[in-house]
Amino acid sequence: MFVFPEIDPILFEIGFIKIRWYGLMYVVGFMAAWWLARRRCRRADSPVNLKQVDDLIFYAMLGVIIGGRVGYCLVYGWEYLIKDPLYLFKITDGGMSFHGGLAGVMIAMWWYGRKLGKTIWHILDFVAPLVPIGLGTGRIGNFINAELWGAETSVAWGVLYNGVVRHPSQLYEAALEGLLLFVILWWYSARPRPYMAVSALFLLCYGIFRFIVEFYRVPDADLGYLLLDWVTMGQILSTPMIIAGAVMLAMAYSQHANKEASA
């Protein structure tokens, strides 16, 4: 058993400026994505060149921040948003939604792809392997903030928090959605793959990992279990990702096989 250390969510402050651990984790994630993109763009099949990487990451950042916050407010904080429309801008109050951030990134990449004359899947196939590091650091930020705790448990690696031993579900997600997903996607995309396949694998793997971890997380207090006394909002939102990822992966390889047959 591990006793949760009381960590101040504010790393340091200068006057009225407060630097939070959670915000720092986002910065680390974006910097990692930028560095990996600069390496990845040197490949012959890259849809962007080195000069375009900065703009790509900037658009992705906008998609993550705007989409993640809007998604959270619409799905998890609707009541607060109705009472106070400015709640949308109170990023430190409530948080971000991955699924909203994903939608935001997809829109941003579609928009940026249009400027380059590329399709959304060309851009997303490039971007997908860059994302998991940020997902992992974000979950570490959740752990530091002592939020999104797992259910009560008696496992040896449980974390004692406020007198209750709980699953460190934030760290489970950091390991699965962050480290493992990165290894899978970076390995898979190390050589050219069928159009749309990398994006499909991201959706499939993330959806599966998130669905599994939700069994060990405490559901949002204001939502609870939404179906059969065990289905959470996270699982409901992840199910379309799993289905879409599997269908897209099959389509990608089917179209690739047809092209090779007709060549």
N, C-alpha and C positions, 0 to 999 in steps of 0.2 A: 504494500500500500504506500502511496506517495501523498504526502500532505501538500496541498496546494499553497504555494507561497503567495503572500499578499503583495501583488505587484501594482504599483501606481500606474494607471493607464496613461498618465502624462509622463513622457520621457523627460522633458525639461521645458521650461518656459522662460521667455524673455519679455518682460513687460506684460502686455496683453496677448502676446503670441504664445500659444501652447502647442508643442509638438507631441503628438500622441503616438504610442507604439503602433496602434492600428493603422494610422496614416503612414507611418514609416514602412510598414509591411507592404502597403500598396506601392510606395516608391521603389522598394526593393524589387517587387514583382515587375514593375514597368521597366526598370533598369535592366533586369535580367532579359526581358523580352526584347529590348532594344539591342543588347549585346548579341543575343542569339540571332536576331534578324540580320544584323550586320554580317554574321558568319554565313547564314543561310542564303543571303541574297547573291553571293558569289557563284552560286550554282548556275549551270547553263539553263535549267528549267525554271529559274526564279521569275516571277511576274513583275518584280520590282528590282531596281538597281540600288546601289549604295546611297546615291543622292536622295532617293525616294523613301528610304527607311524612316527618316525622322518624321516625315509627314504621315507615313503609315501608322507609326506608334502614336502620334498625336491624335489622329482620328480614332484609333482604338481606345485611347485614354478617355476621350469624350464619350464614346459609346459605353464604356464600362461605368463611368461615373454617373452620367445622365440616365442611362438605361437601368443601372443597378438601383439608383435611388427612386426613380419613378416606379420601377417594378416592385420595390419593397413597399412603397406607400399604397399602391393599388391593391396588392395582394395581402400584405400583413398589417398595414397601418391605415386602412381606408377610413376608419372611424376618427382617427386623429386628424387625418387630412381634411375631412368634412368640417370638423370643429375649428381647425386652424390651417388654412391653405398654405401658410408660411412653413408648416411642418415639412413640406417638400424640401426646403433648403436647410433644415436642421439635420445635417448629415450625422452628427455625433449623437443624435437622439433617435434611436431605432435601428439604423444600419442600412445595409445594402442587400439586394437580392441577386444571387447568381443568375437565375433564369432571366431576370430583367436585364442584367448586364450582358448576358449572351445575346438577347434580342437587340440591345443597343449596339453591340459590336457588329452584329450581322448587318444592321442598317448602315452603320458607319462604313463598313467594308464594301458594301454594295455601292454606296455613294462615292467612295474613293476609287473603287474599281471602274466606275463609269468615267472618271476623269482620265484614267489610264487606258481606257479601251479594253478592260479586262472584265470577265464575268465575276460574279460574287464568289463562285466556287474556286476559281483560280486564286483569288486573294485569300479566301478562308483556308484553302489547302496549305498555303504558305504560313498563315498565322497560327493555325491550330497547335502545332508543336511548341509555340512560344508561350502559350497560355498557362499550362499547368504549374509552372514555378510560382506565378502570381497567385494561383488558387491555393497553393500550399502555404505561402507566406501569409495570405489572408486568414487561413484557418489558424495559423499560429497566433495571429493577432486576436482572433476570437478567444483563444485559450488565455492569452495574457489579460484580456478584458474580462475573463471569467463569465463568458456568455455562451449560449448554445450548448449547455451541458448535456451529457448523456444520462441515461437512466441509472437508477440505483443498481449496484452490483456487489458481488463478493469476490471478484477476480483479483489475483495478486497485484495486478498493475492498476487497480482502481485508484482514483484520486479522492482524497478526503477534502471535501469542500463544505463549509458551514455545517459540520457535524454529520454529513452524509457521504458515503463512499460512492462515487459515480464513475461511469465509463468516461474516459477522456475522448469523447466522440470528436472533438475538434482536431485532436492529433490523429485519430483514425482517418479523418478526411484529409488532413495534410499529407498523410502517407499514401493514401489511395488516389485522391484527386490531384495531388501535387506530384510527389516523387514517382509513384508507379505509373501514373498516366503520362508523365513526361518521358520516362524511359521507353514506354510502349510506342508513343508517337514519334519520338526522335529516332528510334531504331527503325520503325516502319517507314518513315519518310526519308531515310538515309539514301534511298535510291528512288528513281521515278516510279510513281504508282498511278493507277488509272485516275482519270479526272473525277474529282469529288470523293475519292476513297478516303483520303486523310481526314477530311471533314466528317465523313460518315463514321469513321472509327472513333473520333473524338466524341461525337454525340453518343454513340453506343456505349463506350467504356465509361464515360462520365455518368451517364444515366444509370448504368448498372451499379457503379461504385456508390453513387448517392443513394440509390434505392436501398442498398444493403445497409449502409451506415444509419439510415433513418430508423432501423429497428433498434438501434442503441441510443438514439437521441431522444430527449424529452420534446414532445411536440410543442409548438408555440402555445403559450398559455391562453391566448384569446381565441385560438382555433381548435386546439385539442385534436383528437382523432376524428377524421371526417367520414370514415367508412369502416364498417365491420370491427370497430374498436381497436384497429391497429394501423389503418392506412392514414398517413400524414399528408399534409399539403406538399411537402418535398417529394414524396413518392408519386403523388398525382401529377406534379409538374415534370417529374423525371420520366414517367412512363412514355409520353409522346417522343421524348428524346431517344429512348431505347428503340421504339418502333421505327422512327424516322431513320435512325442510324443504321439499323439492320436492313431496311428497304433500300436506302441509298447505297449501302455497300454492295448489295446484290446487283443493283442497277449499274453501279460503276464497273463491276467486273463483267457483267453481261454485255454492256456497251463496248467494253474494251475487247472482249472476245469476238464480238460481231465485226469490229473494225479490223482485227487481225485476220479474220476469216475472209473478209472482202478485199484485203490488201493484195 
